Amino acid sequence: MLKHALRATAVLALVAAVAAPVAVAAPAPAPAPEPASVRVLAASAASSLKGEARLGYEDATEQVRVTVDAHAAYEHGSIPTRSWGTFRISHVIKGQDYWGDFEVDCLSSGGPTATVTGRLVRTSPGHPWLEYLDPHTRMGLSFLVPRNRANGPARVGLSGATLKGEPLLTKCMAPAADMPVVEGGYTLRDRRS
């Protein structure tokens, strides 16, 4: 009798296991269409970051400046579908201005923060980067742009660059914004503004 009960239970379990996928495979109802106003807003969401500033660099005898004019368009979510613009990193050492110009490949923003990455397209003559970096190396910048001065100074973080033969920095990535802006400033328009 016990054997018959166990067989019956096993048969029921087998039938349930075979039938379950059929029930799960039934088509799901179609999602409700998105209102037109939401589609237009999502397609037109944009962010921008503009400005020029001298940073509080650790060596007071040197000057570091960052100039940026970056833009991005978003359709859905926080990853931009298109980014464009330029930025320049300028580092004055012993009176010599070493600068590099970058073509923006990502601007990502959220509230008072932004991350910009780009590929090196041009340098000042004799720049050490020409010897140590692969052409079109990617570098990243992070920005903290407070809405008002009571929240402290704006800050910028620089990734540096990977040396020849090393993997490129990933798009949209940069270190924390740790150097305070001591002259100049930035204007950030977040996609949610």
C-alpha positions as CSV (number, residue, x, y, z in Angstrom):
1,M,0.0,0.0,0.0
2,L,2.8,2.3,0.8
3,K,4.4,1.6,-2.6
4,H,1.1,2.5,-4.3
5,A,0.9,5.8,-2.4
6,L,4.5,6.7,-3.3
7,R,3.9,5.8,-7.0
8,A,0.8,7.9,-7.0
9,T,2.6,10.9,-5.5
10,A,5.5,10.5,-8.0
11,V,3.0,10.4,-10.9
12,L,1.3,13.6,-9.6
13,A,4.6,15.3,-9.2
14,L,5.7,14.4,-12.7
15,V,2.4,15.6,-14.2
16,A,2.7,18.9,-12.3
17,A,6.3,19.4,-13.5
18,V,5.3,18.7,-17.1
19,A,2.2,20.9,-17.0
20,A,3.9,23.9,-15.2
21,P,6.1,25.1,-18.1
22,V,3.0,25.1,-20.4
23,A,1.2,27.4,-18.0
24,V,4.3,29.6,-17.7
25,A,4.8,29.7,-21.4
26,A,1.4,31.4,-22.1
27,P,1.9,34.8,-23.6
28,A,2.1,37.7,-21.2
29,P,-0.3,40.6,-21.7
30,A,1.1,43.5,-23.7
31,P,2.5,46.3,-21.6
32,A,0.4,49.5,-21.6
33,P,1.8,52.0,-24.1
34,E,3.9,54.8,-22.8
35,P,2.2,58.2,-22.9
36,A,3.5,60.5,-25.7
37,S,4.6,63.1,-23.2
38,V,6.9,60.6,-21.5
39,R,8.5,59.4,-24.8
40,V,9.2,63.0,-25.8
41,L,10.8,63.9,-22.5
42,A,13.0,60.7,-22.5
43,A,14.2,61.3,-26.1
44,S,15.0,65.0,-25.4
45,A,16.7,64.6,-22.1
46,A,20.2,66.2,-22.2
47,S,23.0,67.3,-20.0
48,S,25.9,69.7,-20.5
49,L,29.0,70.8,-18.6
50,K,30.9,74.0,-19.5
51,G,33.6,76.1,-18.0
52,E,37.2,76.6,-17.2
53,A,39.0,76.6,-13.9
54,R,42.4,76.4,-12.2
55,L,42.6,73.6,-9.7
56,G,44.1,73.5,-6.2
57,Y,47.0,71.3,-7.3
58,E,49.3,69.7,-4.6
59,D,52.4,71.4,-5.9
60,A,51.8,75.2,-5.5
61,T,54.6,75.9,-8.1
62,E,52.6,74.2,-10.8
63,Q,49.2,75.1,-12.3
64,V,46.6,72.7,-13.5
65,R,43.6,74.0,-15.5
66,V,40.7,72.1,-17.0
67,T,38.5,73.6,-19.7
68,V,35.4,71.6,-20.7
69,D,32.5,72.0,-23.2
70,A,30.7,68.6,-23.0
71,H,27.1,67.5,-24.0
72,A,25.1,64.3,-23.9
73,A,21.7,63.1,-25.0
74,Y,19.7,60.3,-23.2
75,E,16.8,58.2,-24.3
76,H,16.3,55.9,-21.2
77,G,18.3,55.4,-18.0
78,S,21.5,57.0,-16.9
79,I,23.9,56.0,-19.7
80,P,24.0,58.6,-22.5
81,T,23.1,57.4,-26.0
82,R,25.3,60.2,-27.5
83,S,28.0,62.4,-26.1
84,W,30.1,65.1,-27.8
85,G,32.3,68.1,-27.1
86,T,35.9,68.7,-26.0
87,F,38.0,69.2,-22.9
88,R,41.6,70.4,-22.3
89,I,43.9,69.6,-19.5
90,S,46.7,72.1,-19.1
91,H,49.6,71.6,-16.7
92,V,52.1,74.4,-16.3
93,I,55.5,73.2,-15.0
94,K,58.4,75.7,-14.7
95,G,56.7,78.1,-17.0
96,Q,56.1,75.5,-19.7
97,D,52.4,74.8,-20.6
98,Y,51.9,71.2,-21.4
99,W,48.3,70.7,-22.6
100,G,46.2,68.0,-24.2
101,D,43.0,68.3,-26.1
102,F,40.4,65.5,-25.8
103,E,37.3,64.6,-27.9
104,V,34.5,63.7,-25.5
105,D,33.1,60.2,-25.8
106,C,31.0,60.2,-22.6
107,L,29.3,62.8,-20.4
108,S,27.3,61.3,-17.5
109,S,25.6,63.5,-14.9
110,G,23.5,63.1,-11.8
111,G,22.5,66.0,-9.6
112,P,25.6,68.2,-8.9
113,T,28.1,65.6,-10.2
114,A,29.3,64.7,-13.7
115,T,31.9,62.4,-15.3
116,V,33.5,63.1,-18.6
117,T,35.8,60.9,-20.6
118,G,37.5,61.5,-23.9
119,R,40.2,60.5,-26.3
120,L,43.4,62.5,-26.7
121,V,43.5,64.1,-30.1
122,R,46.2,66.8,-29.8
123,T,49.0,67.9,-27.5
124,S,51.3,70.8,-27.1
125,P,54.7,70.4,-28.9
126,G,57.2,68.4,-26.9
127,H,54.6,67.1,-24.4
128,P,55.8,64.0,-22.5
129,W,52.5,62.3,-23.3
130,L,53.8,61.9,-26.9
131,E,56.5,59.5,-25.7
132,Y,54.6,57.6,-22.9
133,L,51.0,57.3,-24.2
134,D,49.4,55.5,-27.1
135,P,47.6,57.7,-29.6
136,H,44.0,58.4,-28.7
137,T,44.4,57.4,-25.1
138,R,41.3,57.9,-23.0
139,M,41.3,60.0,-19.8
140,G,38.5,60.8,-17.4
141,L,37.4,63.7,-15.3
142,S,34.9,63.9,-12.5
143,F,33.2,67.1,-11.4
144,L,31.3,68.2,-8.3
145,V,29.5,71.5,-9.1
146,P,27.5,72.6,-6.0
147,R,24.4,74.6,-6.7
148,N,25.5,77.4,-4.4
149,R,28.7,78.5,-2.7
150,A,27.4,77.6,0.8
151,N,28.0,73.9,-0.2
152,G,31.7,74.5,-0.7
153,P,33.9,74.8,-3.7
154,A,33.5,73.0,-7.0
155,R,35.9,70.0,-7.3
156,V,37.5,68.1,-10.1
157,G,39.2,64.7,-10.3
158,L,41.6,63.6,-13.0
159,S,42.2,59.9,-14.0
160,G,45.6,60.3,-15.5
161,A,46.3,58.1,-18.5
162,T,47.3,54.5,-19.0
163,L,50.8,53.9,-20.3
164,K,51.6,52.4,-23.7
165,G,50.3,48.9,-24.1
166,E,48.0,49.0,-21.0
167,P,44.2,48.7,-21.3
168,L,42.3,51.9,-21.9
169,L,40.2,53.5,-19.2
170,T,36.6,52.6,-19.6
171,K,34.1,55.2,-21.0
172,C,32.3,57.2,-18.4
173,M,34.8,56.4,-15.6
174,A,36.9,58.7,-13.5
175,P,38.2,59.0,-9.9
176,A,36.5,61.1,-7.1
177,A,36.5,64.8,-7.6
178,D,39.2,65.7,-5.1
179,M,40.9,68.9,-6.3
180,P,39.1,72.2,-5.3
181,V,38.5,74.9,-7.9
182,V,40.5,77.9,-6.8
183,E,39.8,80.2,-9.8
184,G,37.0,80.1,-12.5
185,G,34.2,77.6,-12.4
186,Y,31.8,75.3,-14.2
187,T,28.1,75.2,-15.1
188,L,26.4,71.9,-15.0
189,R,23.0,71.2,-16.5
190,D,21.8,67.7,-15.4
191,R,19.4,65.8,-17.6
192,R,16.8,65.9,-14.8
193,S,17.0,69.7,-14.5
